[in-house]
Amino acid sequence: MIKSFNPPDFSRFQMRALIIGAVGFLLLLIGAVINREEFFQAYLIGFAFWTGISVGSLALLMLQHLTGGGWGFVIRRILEASTRTIPLVVALFIPIIIGSHSLYEWTHKEVLEANKVISFKTPYLNLSFFTVRAVVYLGAWFLLAFFLNKWSLQQDRTGDRSYAKNMRVLSGPGMVILIFTVTFASIDWFMSLEAEWFSTIYGFLFVAAWTLTALAFTITALATLSKGEPLNQIVAPLHFHDLGKLLLALVMLWSYFSFSQFLIILCGAVPVPVITKFETQSAQADTRSGAGARDAPDRFVPGAGTRIRS
């Protein structure tokens, strides 16, 4: 059942945040007028950060329902509050649709005509399908957050433990859905900025980064809220130790994915020897003519980054 308590007073903080937000919005409009392309590029970066807190909190919330534990109990309300900002994420995505022509080269007809690689991806990279997929991603996140928050509130009001089972059952497939949608969202919204480039680990990098961002934000919020009721009677140093360990694990996971991404790019840039049928035929001809391999001139193979003997 819900127990009444005196929450900490955040009226001053809310007023300051409102003023900062109003000033930031005004600067946002000025930036859009001065330089449209750079405005949308900067906007996309900010959108990625704040979306990471909301969606990452959803991942942590479902993880808590699946695993239980005291570490998740003390941050559950903060995570739920963060997931309730997903409708704002939906609204904040609208400018990306509006500015898609300034962000994505695959929306330019002349680029598609000149670049066969990007043109080949047109069935997937087109604005209509791009928008439909975004609706699917955002809709899935919204529905997961909606039901988890709804059942949590009903459990608080009634004390019925069956709602805990509902949240646990939903969190299993919900976690799978979240990983897939975040993966494809990162490909659509960020990796397609360079339409010719691709990475197989890019989606997992965003899953780890957004979860890490959300946990760091949640720990900061918990440290602030634990100074007042009711968390000052619940939160103990042990909880922060557990959260710190989880934070370290996520940092290591994110670092591993980031290094793997770097390694993939590095290996792709290293030249490798190319052995061709032409080389074999030339060697046979040299043998018949009596010429040694040392007498054969070097021949450069374009794109191979090395030389072979012909």
C-alpha positions as CSV (number, residue, x, y, z in Angstrom):
1,M,0.0,0.0,0.0
2,I,1.1,3.6,-0.6
3,K,2.5,5.3,2.5
4,S,2.6,9.1,2.8
5,F,5.8,10.9,3.4
6,N,7.3,14.4,3.0
7,P,9.3,14.5,-0.3
8,P,12.2,16.8,-0.6
9,D,11.5,20.3,-1.9
10,F,12.8,20.7,-5.5
11,S,10.8,23.8,-6.4
12,R,13.9,26.0,-6.7
13,F,15.6,23.4,-8.8
14,Q,12.6,23.1,-11.0
15,M,12.4,26.8,-11.5
16,R,16.1,27.0,-12.4
17,A,15.7,24.1,-14.8
18,L,12.8,25.8,-16.4
19,I,14.7,29.0,-16.9
20,I,17.7,27.1,-18.4
21,G,15.4,25.2,-20.6
22,A,13.7,28.3,-21.9
23,V,17.0,30.0,-22.6
24,G,18.3,26.8,-24.3
25,F,15.2,26.6,-26.5
26,L,15.7,30.2,-27.5
27,L,19.3,29.5,-28.5
28,L,18.1,26.5,-30.4
29,L,15.8,28.6,-32.5
30,I,18.6,31.1,-33.2
31,G,20.9,28.3,-34.2
32,A,18.3,26.9,-36.6
33,V,18.0,30.3,-38.3
34,I,21.8,30.9,-38.6
35,N,22.9,27.5,-39.8
36,R,20.2,24.9,-40.5
37,E,22.6,21.9,-41.3
38,E,24.8,22.4,-38.2
39,F,21.7,22.9,-36.1
40,F,20.2,19.5,-37.0
41,Q,23.6,17.8,-36.5
42,A,23.9,19.2,-33.0
43,Y,20.3,18.5,-32.3
44,L,20.8,14.8,-33.3
45,I,23.7,14.5,-30.8
46,G,21.5,16.0,-28.0
47,F,18.6,13.7,-29.0
48,A,20.9,10.7,-28.7
49,F,22.0,11.6,-25.2
50,W,18.6,12.3,-23.7
51,T,17.0,9.3,-25.5
52,G,19.7,7.2,-24.0
53,I,18.7,8.1,-20.4
54,S,15.0,7.2,-21.1
55,V,15.6,4.0,-23.1
56,G,18.5,2.9,-20.9
57,S,16.4,3.3,-17.8
58,L,13.8,1.1,-19.5
59,A,16.5,-1.6,-20.0
60,L,17.6,-1.3,-16.3
61,L,14.0,-1.4,-15.1
62,M,13.3,-4.7,-17.0
63,L,16.6,-6.1,-15.8
64,Q,15.5,-5.3,-12.2
65,H,12.2,-7.1,-12.7
66,L,14.0,-10.1,-14.1
67,T,16.7,-10.4,-11.5
68,G,15.4,-8.7,-8.4
69,G,17.8,-7.6,-5.7
70,G,18.2,-4.7,-3.4
71,W,20.2,-2.7,-6.0
72,G,17.2,-2.4,-8.2
73,F,14.7,-1.9,-5.4
74,V,16.1,1.5,-4.4
75,I,16.3,2.9,-7.9
76,R,13.1,1.4,-9.2
77,R,11.1,4.6,-8.8
78,I,13.8,6.7,-10.4
79,L,13.9,4.3,-13.4
80,E,10.1,4.4,-13.7
81,A,10.1,8.2,-13.7
82,S,12.8,8.2,-16.4
83,T,10.8,5.9,-18.6
84,R,7.8,8.2,-18.3
85,T,9.7,10.7,-20.4
86,I,9.6,8.5,-23.5
87,P,6.5,10.4,-24.8
88,L,8.8,13.5,-24.8
89,V,11.3,11.5,-26.8
90,V,8.6,10.8,-29.4
91,A,7.9,14.5,-29.7
92,L,11.6,15.4,-29.9
93,F,12.0,13.0,-32.8
94,I,9.8,15.1,-35.0
95,P,12.5,17.7,-35.8
96,I,14.7,14.9,-37.0
97,I,12.1,13.9,-39.6
98,I,11.8,17.6,-40.6
99,G,15.5,18.0,-40.9
100,S,16.2,14.6,-42.5
101,H,17.3,16.3,-45.8
102,S,20.0,18.2,-43.8
103,L,21.2,15.1,-42.0
104,Y,21.1,12.2,-44.3
105,E,22.7,12.1,-47.7
106,W,20.5,9.2,-48.9
107,T,17.6,11.7,-49.0
108,H,19.3,13.6,-51.8
109,K,18.3,12.5,-55.3
110,E,21.5,13.6,-56.9
111,V,23.5,11.5,-54.4
112,L,21.5,8.4,-55.3
113,E,22.1,9.0,-59.0
114,A,25.8,9.4,-58.5
115,N,26.5,6.7,-55.9
116,K,25.5,3.1,-56.8
117,V,26.2,1.8,-53.3
118,I,23.8,4.2,-51.6
119,S,21.3,3.7,-54.4
120,F,21.3,0.0,-53.8
121,K,20.2,0.6,-50.2
122,T,17.2,2.7,-51.3
123,P,14.6,0.1,-50.5
124,Y,15.7,0.4,-46.9
125,L,17.0,3.9,-46.7
126,N,14.1,6.0,-47.8
127,L,12.2,8.6,-45.8
128,S,8.9,6.8,-45.7
129,F,10.2,3.5,-44.5
130,F,12.6,5.4,-42.2
131,T,9.6,7.1,-40.5
132,V,7.6,3.8,-40.3
133,R,10.5,2.1,-38.5
134,A,10.9,5.0,-36.1
135,V,7.2,4.8,-35.2
136,V,7.7,1.0,-34.5
137,Y,10.8,1.7,-32.3
138,L,9.3,4.5,-30.3
139,G,5.9,2.8,-30.1
140,A,7.5,-0.4,-28.6
141,W,9.4,1.6,-26.0
142,F,6.3,3.6,-25.1
143,L,4.2,0.5,-24.7
144,L,6.8,-1.3,-22.5
145,A,7.1,1.7,-20.3
146,F,3.4,2.2,-20.1
147,F,2.5,-1.3,-18.9
148,L,5.5,-1.5,-16.5
149,N,4.5,1.8,-14.9
150,K,0.8,1.0,-14.9
151,W,1.2,-2.4,-13.2
152,S,3.7,-0.9,-10.7
153,L,1.2,1.8,-9.6
154,Q,-1.6,-0.8,-9.3
155,Q,0.7,-3.0,-7.2
156,D,1.4,0.0,-4.9
157,R,-2.3,0.8,-4.6
158,T,-3.6,-2.8,-4.0
159,G,-0.6,-4.7,-2.7
160,D,-1.4,-7.5,-5.2
161,R,1.7,-9.4,-6.0
162,S,0.3,-10.8,-9.2
163,Y,1.4,-7.5,-10.8
164,A,5.0,-8.3,-10.0
165,K,4.6,-11.5,-12.0
166,N,3.1,-9.5,-14.9
167,M,6.1,-7.2,-15.0
168,R,8.5,-10.0,-14.8
169,V,6.8,-11.9,-17.6
170,L,6.7,-8.8,-19.8
171,S,10.4,-7.9,-19.1
172,G,11.7,-11.2,-20.6
173,P,10.5,-10.6,-24.2
174,G,10.6,-6.9,-23.6
175,M,14.4,-7.0,-23.1
176,V,14.8,-8.8,-26.4
177,I,12.5,-6.3,-28.2
178,L,14.5,-3.5,-26.6
179,I,17.8,-4.8,-27.8
180,F,16.6,-5.3,-31.4
181,T,14.8,-1.9,-31.6
182,V,17.8,0.0,-30.1
183,T,20.1,-1.8,-32.6
184,F,18.0,-0.9,-35.6
185,A,17.3,2.6,-34.3
186,S,21.1,3.3,-34.0
187,I,21.6,2.0,-37.5
188,D,18.8,4.2,-38.9
189,W,19.4,7.3,-37.0
190,F,23.1,7.4,-36.6
191,M,25.0,4.9,-38.7
192,S,23.1,5.9,-41.9
193,L,24.7,9.4,-41.5
194,E,27.5,7.7,-43.5
195,A,25.4,5.5,-45.7
196,E,28.3,3.6,-47.3
197,W,29.8,2.6,-43.9
198,F,28.6,-0.2,-41.8
199,S,29.5,-2.0,-38.6
200,T,28.2,-5.3,-37.2
201,I,28.8,-4.2,-33.5
202,Y,27.3,-0.7,-33.8
203,G,23.9,-1.6,-32.3
204,F,25.4,-3.3,-29.3
205,L,27.6,-0.3,-28.7
206,F,24.5,1.9,-28.4
207,V,22.8,-0.7,-26.1
208,A,25.7,-0.6,-23.7
209,A,26.2,3.2,-24.0
210,W,22.6,4.1,-23.4
211,T,22.3,1.7,-20.4
212,L,25.5,3.1,-19.0
213,T,24.3,6.7,-19.4
214,A,21.0,5.8,-17.7
215,L,22.7,4.1,-14.8
216,A,25.1,7.0,-14.2
217,F,22.1,9.4,-14.2
218,T,20.2,7.2,-11.9
219,I,23.0,7.0,-9.4
220,T,23.4,10.8,-9.4
221,A,19.6,11.2,-8.8
222,L,19.7,8.6,-6.0
223,A,22.5,10.3,-4.2
224,T,20.5,13.5,-4.3
225,L,17.2,12.0,-3.3
226,S,18.6,9.9,-0.5
227,K,19.1,13.0,1.5
228,G,15.3,13.2,2.1
229,E,12.3,11.0,2.8
230,P,11.7,8.2,2.2
231,L,15.0,7.1,0.7
232,N,17.1,8.3,3.6
233,Q,15.5,5.5,5.6
234,I,16.1,2.9,2.9
235,V,19.3,3.6,1.0
236,A,22.5,2.4,2.6
237,P,26.1,2.5,1.5
238,L,25.8,-1.2,0.4
239,H,23.3,-0.1,-2.2
240,F,25.8,2.4,-3.7
241,H,28.5,-0.3,-3.6
242,D,26.3,-2.6,-5.6
243,L,25.4,0.1,-8.1
244,G,29.0,1.0,-8.4
245,K,29.9,-2.6,-9.3
246,L,27.2,-2.6,-11.9
247,L,28.4,0.7,-13.3
248,L,31.9,-0.7,-13.5
249,A,30.6,-3.8,-15.4
250,L,28.8,-1.6,-17.9
251,V,31.9,0.6,-18.4
252,M,33.9,-2.5,-19.1
253,L,31.3,-3.7,-21.5
254,W,31.1,-0.4,-23.3
255,S,34.9,-0.2,-23.5
256,Y,35.0,-3.7,-25.0
257,F,32.4,-2.9,-27.6
258,S,34.2,0.4,-28.4
259,F,37.6,-1.3,-28.7
260,S,36.0,-3.9,-30.9
261,Q,34.7,-1.2,-33.1
262,F,38.1,0.4,-33.3
263,L,39.7,-3.0,-34.1
264,I,37.2,-3.6,-36.9
265,I,38.0,-0.2,-38.5
266,L,41.8,-0.7,-38.0
267,C,41.8,-4.2,-39.6
268,G,39.8,-2.9,-42.5
269,A,42.5,-0.2,-43.1
270,V,45.4,-2.6,-43.0
271,P,46.6,-3.7,-46.5
272,V,46.6,-7.4,-47.1
273,P,48.5,-9.4,-49.8
274,V,46.5,-10.2,-53.0
275,I,47.3,-13.4,-54.9
276,T,45.7,-13.4,-58.3
277,K,45.5,-15.9,-61.2
278,F,47.6,-13.5,-63.2
279,E,50.5,-14.0,-60.7
280,T,50.4,-17.7,-61.1
281,Q,50.3,-17.6,-64.9
282,S,53.2,-15.1,-64.9
283,A,55.3,-17.4,-62.6
284,Q,54.7,-20.3,-65.0
285,A,55.8,-18.2,-68.0
286,D,58.9,-17.1,-66.2
287,T,59.8,-20.7,-65.5
288,R,59.4,-21.6,-69.1
289,S,61.5,-18.6,-70.3
290,G,64.2,-19.2,-67.7
291,A,63.6,-15.9,-65.9
292,G,63.8,-16.1,-62.1
293,A,61.3,-14.6,-59.7
294,R,63.9,-12.1,-58.7
295,D,64.0,-10.7,-62.2
296,A,60.3,-10.1,-62.4
297,P,59.2,-6.5,-62.0
298,D,56.8,-5.4,-59.3
299,R,53.2,-4.7,-60.3
300,F,50.9,-2.7,-58.2
301,V,47.3,-4.0,-57.7
302,P,44.9,-1.1,-57.2
303,G,43.0,-1.3,-53.9
304,A,45.2,-4.0,-52.5
305,G,47.7,-1.7,-50.8
306,T,50.6,-4.0,-51.7
307,R,52.7,-5.1,-54.7
308,I,52.9,-8.5,-56.3
309,R,55.3,-9.9,-58.8
310,S,54.2,-10.5,-62.3
